[in-house]
Amino acid sequence: MTQQKDKVWFITGTSRGFGRVWAEAALARGDKVAATARKLESIADLKDKYGEQVLTVALDVTKPDQVKEAVTAAHAHFGRLDIVLNNAGYSLVGTIEEASPADIRALYETNILGPVAVIQAALPLLREQGYGHILGTSSNLGHVTMPVIGYYCSSKWAFEAIHESLAAEVAPFGIQVTIIEPGAYATEFGSQESLKFAQGMEVYTDFKAKFVDSLKTMERGDPAATPQALFKMIDAEQPPLRFNLGSHNLSGTRAAYAQRLAIWEAWDEVSRAAQGELK
């Protein structure tokens, strides 16, 4: 493992949550950061504190032209991009029946199409460099699901598939890809700015109330404990495709996949019979 410093980051969603924590930690260790947020004033203090070490850029990831301009400007400003971190996103709260098509499209615009726009804008620059590391903030919900936030979970499942395919496609160019999968953390992700609510239906009121109550007892990690783990991962010569953050993810994912395998195996004879024989 090497401990390379003075990296240049491009990070979306740095106004709060992990984006803010990781941007500040990267700057504190001497790296350079192009920090982006929808509202420039929400990250102005980074410029005040870190000066030329940081470039602050207003960016709405749902606007592809603005994405391309921001990525190009960051690359031109610093002369290179070592790490491109897609972190912007939010959660839609509502059952599968409650969410409207407009709700779902808006979620996917931010959580899926936004990161894709950043990746597509960055790849020509990274290919020309001959190196780069694309990071994407997913979730342990990229492998398991929960009710009431099913569409958010679905966006992370899609996010994972896109990045896994991407990793194979860009490896020949010297570009690495890592999907960051945090568990539950005490970030601002549960704030009103990070949540949008579908119009409720009375039939689900009690179910959703019980779900919300169950979340209140969920153990949450300390976001401030994550940067050193993140740095160990990015400084590794061969960083992993998937990288858990937190102590509970692996046990939950292991249990979910064990259940899936058991079901597939129980139905394997029926499934095999569906293969047929071509004549």
C-alpha positions as CSV (number, residue, x, y, z in Angstrom):
1,M,0.0,0.0,0.0
2,T,1.3,3.4,-0.9
3,Q,0.4,6.6,0.9
4,Q,0.2,9.1,-2.0
5,K,-0.7,12.6,-1.0
6,D,-1.5,15.9,-2.8
7,K,-4.4,14.3,-4.7
8,V,-6.8,16.4,-6.7
9,W,-10.5,15.6,-6.0
10,F,-13.7,16.6,-7.8
11,I,-16.6,16.0,-5.3
12,T,-20.3,16.6,-5.8
13,G,-22.7,17.3,-2.9
14,T,-20.2,18.9,-0.6
15,S,-22.6,21.2,1.3
16,R,-23.3,18.6,4.0
17,G,-23.1,14.9,4.9
18,F,-20.3,12.7,3.7
19,G,-19.4,15.1,0.9
20,R,-18.7,17.8,3.4
21,V,-16.8,15.5,5.8
22,W,-14.6,14.0,3.1
23,A,-13.9,17.3,1.3
24,E,-12.7,18.9,4.6
25,A,-10.7,15.9,5.5
26,A,-9.0,15.8,2.1
27,L,-8.2,19.5,2.4
28,A,-6.9,19.0,5.9
29,R,-4.4,16.4,4.8
30,G,-3.1,18.6,2.1
31,D,-5.0,17.5,-1.0
32,K,-6.7,19.8,-3.4
33,V,-10.5,19.8,-3.9
34,A,-13.0,21.0,-6.5
35,A,-16.0,21.2,-4.2
36,T,-19.4,21.5,-5.7
37,A,-22.9,22.2,-4.4
38,R,-26.2,23.5,-5.8
39,K,-25.8,26.7,-3.7
40,L,-22.3,28.2,-3.8
41,E,-22.9,30.1,-0.5
42,S,-23.2,26.7,1.3
43,I,-19.5,26.0,0.6
44,A,-18.1,29.5,0.6
45,D,-16.5,28.9,4.0
46,L,-14.3,26.2,2.5
47,K,-12.7,28.9,0.2
48,D,-12.3,31.2,3.2
49,K,-10.5,28.5,5.2
50,Y,-8.4,26.7,2.5
51,G,-7.8,29.5,-0.1
52,E,-6.2,28.3,-3.3
53,Q,-6.3,24.7,-2.1
54,V,-10.0,24.6,-3.0
55,L,-12.1,25.5,-6.0
56,T,-15.8,26.0,-5.2
57,V,-18.2,25.5,-8.0
58,A,-22.0,25.8,-8.2
59,L,-23.4,22.6,-9.7
60,D,-26.7,21.0,-10.2
61,V,-25.9,17.4,-11.3
62,T,-29.3,17.2,-13.1
63,K,-28.0,19.7,-15.7
64,P,-25.5,17.9,-18.0
65,D,-24.1,21.1,-19.6
66,Q,-23.4,22.5,-16.2
67,V,-21.8,19.2,-15.2
68,K,-19.4,19.3,-18.2
69,E,-18.5,22.9,-17.5
70,A,-17.7,22.2,-13.9
71,V,-15.6,19.1,-14.5
72,T,-13.7,20.9,-17.3
73,A,-13.1,23.9,-15.2
74,A,-11.8,21.9,-12.3
75,H,-9.4,20.0,-14.5
76,A,-8.2,23.2,-16.1
77,H,-7.8,24.9,-12.7
78,F,-5.7,22.2,-11.1
79,G,-4.2,20.6,-14.2
80,R,-5.4,17.1,-13.4
81,L,-8.1,15.1,-11.6
82,D,-7.0,12.2,-9.5
83,I,-10.3,11.4,-7.9
84,V,-13.8,12.0,-9.1
85,L,-16.3,11.4,-6.3
86,N,-20.1,11.3,-7.1
87,N,-21.7,12.0,-3.8
88,A,-24.8,14.1,-4.5
89,G,-28.1,12.3,-3.9
90,Y,-31.2,12.2,-1.8
91,S,-33.9,9.7,-0.6
92,L,-37.5,9.6,-1.7
93,V,-39.8,8.6,1.2
94,G,-42.9,6.8,0.1
95,T,-44.3,3.3,-0.6
96,I,-44.1,1.9,-4.1
97,E,-47.8,2.7,-4.6
98,E,-47.6,6.2,-3.3
99,A,-44.7,7.6,-5.4
100,S,-45.7,9.5,-8.5
101,P,-43.9,9.1,-11.9
102,A,-42.6,12.7,-11.4
103,D,-41.2,11.8,-7.9
104,I,-39.4,8.7,-9.3
105,R,-38.0,10.6,-12.3
106,A,-36.7,13.4,-10.1
107,L,-35.0,10.9,-7.9
108,Y,-33.3,9.1,-10.8
109,E,-32.3,12.3,-12.4
110,T,-30.2,13.1,-9.3
111,N,-29.1,9.7,-8.0
112,I,-28.4,8.0,-11.4
113,L,-28.3,10.3,-14.4
114,G,-26.4,13.0,-12.4
115,P,-23.5,10.7,-11.6
116,V,-23.5,9.3,-15.1
117,A,-23.2,12.9,-16.5
118,V,-20.2,13.5,-14.2
119,I,-18.6,10.2,-15.3
120,Q,-19.1,10.9,-18.9
121,A,-17.7,14.4,-18.6
122,A,-14.6,13.2,-16.7
123,L,-13.7,10.1,-18.7
124,P,-12.1,11.8,-21.7
125,L,-9.9,13.8,-19.3
126,L,-9.0,10.7,-17.3
127,R,-8.2,8.7,-20.4
128,E,-5.9,11.4,-21.6
129,Q,-4.1,11.4,-18.3
130,G,-3.9,7.7,-18.3
131,Y,-5.1,7.3,-14.8
132,G,-7.8,8.3,-12.3
133,H,-10.1,6.9,-9.7
134,I,-13.8,7.2,-9.9
135,L,-15.7,6.9,-6.6
136,G,-19.4,6.6,-6.1
137,T,-21.3,7.0,-2.8
138,S,-23.8,4.2,-2.8
139,S,-25.2,2.5,0.3
140,N,-25.5,-0.9,1.9
141,L,-29.0,-0.5,0.4
142,G,-27.3,-1.2,-2.9
143,H,-27.6,-4.9,-1.9
144,V,-30.5,-5.1,0.5
145,T,-33.8,-3.2,0.6
146,M,-36.1,-1.5,3.1
147,P,-39.8,-0.7,2.7
148,V,-40.9,2.9,2.4
149,I,-37.7,3.9,0.7
150,G,-37.8,1.3,-2.1
151,Y,-37.2,3.7,-4.9
152,Y,-34.1,5.1,-3.2
153,C,-32.9,1.5,-2.8
154,S,-33.6,0.9,-6.5
155,S,-31.5,3.9,-7.4
156,K,-28.6,2.4,-5.5
157,W,-29.0,-1.0,-7.1
158,A,-28.8,0.7,-10.5
159,F,-25.9,2.8,-9.3
160,E,-24.0,-0.3,-8.3
161,A,-24.6,-2.0,-11.7
162,I,-23.5,1.0,-13.6
163,H,-20.2,1.3,-11.7
164,E,-19.5,-2.5,-11.9
165,S,-19.8,-2.3,-15.7
166,L,-17.8,0.9,-15.8
167,A,-15.0,-0.7,-13.9
168,A,-14.5,-3.4,-16.5
169,E,-14.8,-0.8,-19.4
170,V,-12.2,1.7,-18.1
171,A,-9.6,-0.7,-16.6
172,P,-7.7,-0.9,-19.9
173,F,-7.2,2.9,-19.7
174,G,-5.6,2.8,-16.2
175,I,-8.8,4.1,-14.5
176,Q,-10.0,2.6,-11.3
177,V,-13.6,2.4,-9.9
178,T,-14.8,2.0,-6.3
179,I,-18.3,1.9,-5.0
180,I,-18.5,3.3,-1.4
181,E,-21.2,1.6,0.6
182,P,-21.9,3.3,3.9
183,G,-24.3,1.8,6.5
184,A,-26.4,4.0,8.7
185,Y,-24.5,7.2,9.9
186,A,-25.4,10.2,11.8
187,T,-25.1,12.6,8.9
188,E,-27.6,15.2,7.6
189,F,-28.9,12.7,5.2
190,G,-32.1,12.4,7.2
191,S,-32.6,16.2,7.1
192,Q,-35.4,17.8,5.1
193,E,-32.9,18.9,2.4
194,S,-31.9,15.3,1.9
195,L,-35.4,13.8,1.9
196,K,-38.4,14.2,-0.4
197,F,-41.8,12.8,0.5
198,A,-44.3,11.3,-1.8
199,Q,-47.9,12.2,-1.3
200,G,-49.2,9.8,1.4
201,M,-52.1,7.4,1.2
202,E,-54.0,6.8,4.4
203,V,-53.9,3.0,4.0
204,Y,-50.1,3.1,4.6
205,T,-50.1,5.5,7.6
206,D,-49.7,3.0,10.3
207,F,-47.2,0.9,8.4
208,K,-45.0,4.0,7.8
209,A,-45.3,5.1,11.4
210,K,-44.0,1.7,12.6
211,F,-41.2,1.9,10.0
212,V,-40.1,5.4,11.2
213,D,-40.2,4.2,14.8
214,S,-37.9,1.3,14.0
215,L,-35.4,3.7,12.5
216,K,-35.2,5.6,15.7
217,T,-33.4,2.7,17.4
218,M,-31.0,2.0,14.6
219,E,-27.4,2.3,15.6
220,R,-25.6,5.0,13.6
221,G,-21.9,5.5,12.9
222,D,-19.9,8.6,13.4
223,P,-19.2,10.3,10.0
224,A,-15.9,11.8,11.5
225,A,-14.6,8.2,11.8
226,T,-14.8,7.6,8.0
227,P,-12.1,9.7,6.4
228,Q,-9.1,7.7,7.5
229,A,-10.7,4.5,6.2
230,L,-11.5,6.3,2.9
231,F,-7.9,7.5,2.6
232,K,-6.5,4.0,3.2
233,M,-8.7,2.7,0.4
234,I,-7.8,5.4,-2.2
235,D,-4.1,5.3,-1.4
236,A,-4.0,1.6,-2.0
237,E,-2.3,0.4,-5.2
238,Q,-5.3,-1.9,-5.9
239,P,-8.4,-0.3,-4.4
240,P,-11.5,-2.6,-4.2
241,L,-14.5,-2.3,-6.5
242,R,-16.8,-2.3,-3.4
243,F,-15.9,-0.8,-0.1
244,N,-18.1,-1.0,3.0
245,L,-18.1,1.8,5.6
246,G,-19.4,0.7,9.0
247,S,-19.5,-2.4,11.1
248,H,-22.9,-3.8,10.3
249,N,-23.0,-4.0,6.5
250,L,-21.2,-7.3,5.9
251,S,-23.4,-9.3,8.2
252,G,-26.6,-7.9,6.7
253,T,-25.4,-8.4,3.1
254,R,-24.2,-11.9,3.9
255,A,-27.6,-12.9,5.3
256,A,-29.5,-11.4,2.4
257,Y,-27.4,-13.3,-0.2
258,A,-27.7,-16.5,1.9
259,Q,-31.5,-16.2,1.7
260,R,-31.4,-15.6,-2.0
261,L,-29.1,-18.6,-2.7
262,A,-31.4,-20.8,-0.5
263,I,-34.4,-19.8,-2.6
264,W,-32.7,-20.2,-5.9
265,E,-31.4,-23.6,-4.8
266,A,-34.8,-24.7,-3.6
267,W,-36.3,-24.0,-7.0
268,D,-33.3,-25.1,-9.0
269,E,-34.9,-28.3,-10.4
270,V,-37.9,-26.4,-11.7
271,S,-35.6,-23.7,-13.1
272,R,-33.4,-26.2,-14.9
273,A,-36.5,-27.8,-16.5
274,A,-37.3,-24.5,-18.1
275,Q,-34.0,-24.6,-20.1
276,G,-35.6,-27.0,-22.6
277,E,-33.7,-28.6,-25.5
278,L,-33.3,-27.0,-28.9
279,K,-33.8,-29.3,-31.9
